[in-house]
Structures are given as structure tokens and as C-alpha cells.
């Protein structure tokens, strides 16, 4: 999809000049106007009211909506996003959405009304009809059309977790997580990487899944421990779920990691109060936060950007052999 920057480049004029022609505001010579109009026709550029507003107004306020500020990974990500925005002379407006689509839509409407310059979003709701590729929006772990997103390498993380469990001597492994029927996210690749690695190795594996959101996580995890007593190595979709699994296992007198090795995903083991110290696949949260801001500012300024996927690493804790 052509952008106003593409129009300006083809016409050989500045972004401001192209904007004045498109918005019919300010003086532009007839010759220059024709160049811009010809470029618009050649590129098939279709301006809309929202896109016009983005070009002409930047109030230097960015909205961040995320499911829960109480989640350790989300709160740390928000810290680095705010820090990077501040370095670029932007302010952050935080929306703790609690997965409520109404809250997310209210911030999207603020963007449409030019009350914020752009949005960084972590959403598991169906917001596809409310946003489009012309808007300065960057998502986390989420695919919606050609809207750019930032993610860790979830597939490689799944492969890595399996390899750690296999190399530590586990014979029966499992992946515990969630799935959605309508939302496509990068998180799904954690399972896929783990599953494919297990298939290639020939090791017995189990996929233990429940549709998101899980109604009762404690019941869900207890049922796993009851039904799959033969499993001696588990990769869990996120750290918080993994930590609860460890606690429930210990309550059932299952020795961790001697009888059950557990690996999470996120990298919140730096929080010293959490015991035992969880083995985890760490997302590069600082890199991701700063990358989100970089992509968004480029979008605000009319540049085309592509998704950014960042490498993960394994942090050994006390829950693997």
C-alpha cells in the first residue's frame, strides 16, 4: 500500500508539500500540484481522513494498551516503552485493558480523533475492523493485515525448550498452554516449535491445551498433574503458569526437578522473591520495548516498516536438571 511518503518521493517534493496538495491546504504552485497529482495516480494512493490527520498533526502522546499491568512481563515491557518514548520526546498514556475490548476501542477512537499520535497495543480481542494499515499502530505478537508487530522468536523458543528437556534426560515431555479459534498470534509458535522438535526427535510428547481464557488455571493444571503422571518434562506457555504448576506439583509431593522438570517462557526469573527460581526461555524485553517505539515513530512519520522478531535465550533456574 502506497504512503504519502511514496507520493512525495515520486513527485520529487517534500512531505509537507505533498500533504498540502492532498489536504488542499496552503499554497502550492500549479506545476508542483500536478506532479503530486500525477504521482498519486501512478501509485494508486488513496488518502483517507484518518491518514490525513496523522500527517498534519502529531501531539507527541502515544497510547499503550496491555491486558494487565500486574503481569510482570507486561509491566517490564511498559517500563522500557515509556523510557524510549521519553528519549524521543514523546509521552505515554497507559490503558490497563483487562482484555476488555471496549477499553481498547476507546483508545483507538482517540487515535482517530487525533488525541494521541499513535498506539502500541497488546490485544487478544477482535479489533480488526477498527484499525487499518494507514494508522500509526504497532502490535505485540499479533497479526492484523499488514500492521507491523514486534515479537520474540517464539518458534525458536519452543525448539529450545524441547532441546533442554531432552538433553537433561527427560523421556516423556509435554507442552501446556492455550489456543484461540479466531485470533492469530505469535504465541502459537511456541507450541509449534516444541511440537515439531519433538516429532523430529521421536520422543513421546503431549500437548495439553485449553481455549483462552482459561476458566480456572489451578483446576486446569491440577488435572494435568493427575492425568499425566508419566510426564517428566514440561514446557509451559508463560512463566506465571509455569510457576503455579511448580507449586502444585510440590504440594503433591512431586519432586522438582528430579521427577518433573519445568520450563516457562518470558524471563521473569529476575524477580528474586519468586522461588524456586524458574528455568525459562527469556524474551529480550528491553530490546522489544525499544523496537516497538522505533517502529511506531517511523510509522508516525510516514515510513513503511516491517515486523521485528528478536532472538530468545535460555536461563537455567532451579526447575530443570
Beta strands, then each sheet from edge to edge (+ up, - down):
strand 1: 61-66
strand 2: 91-96
strand 3: 118-121
strand 4: 137-140
strand 5: 149-152
strand 6: 172-179
strand 7: 204-211
strand 8: 233-236
strand 9: 261-266
strand 10: 279-282
strand 11: 308-310
strand 12: 313-315
sheet 1: 2+ 1+ 3+ 4+ 5+ 11+
sheet 2: 7+ 6+ 8+ 9+ 10+ 12-
end
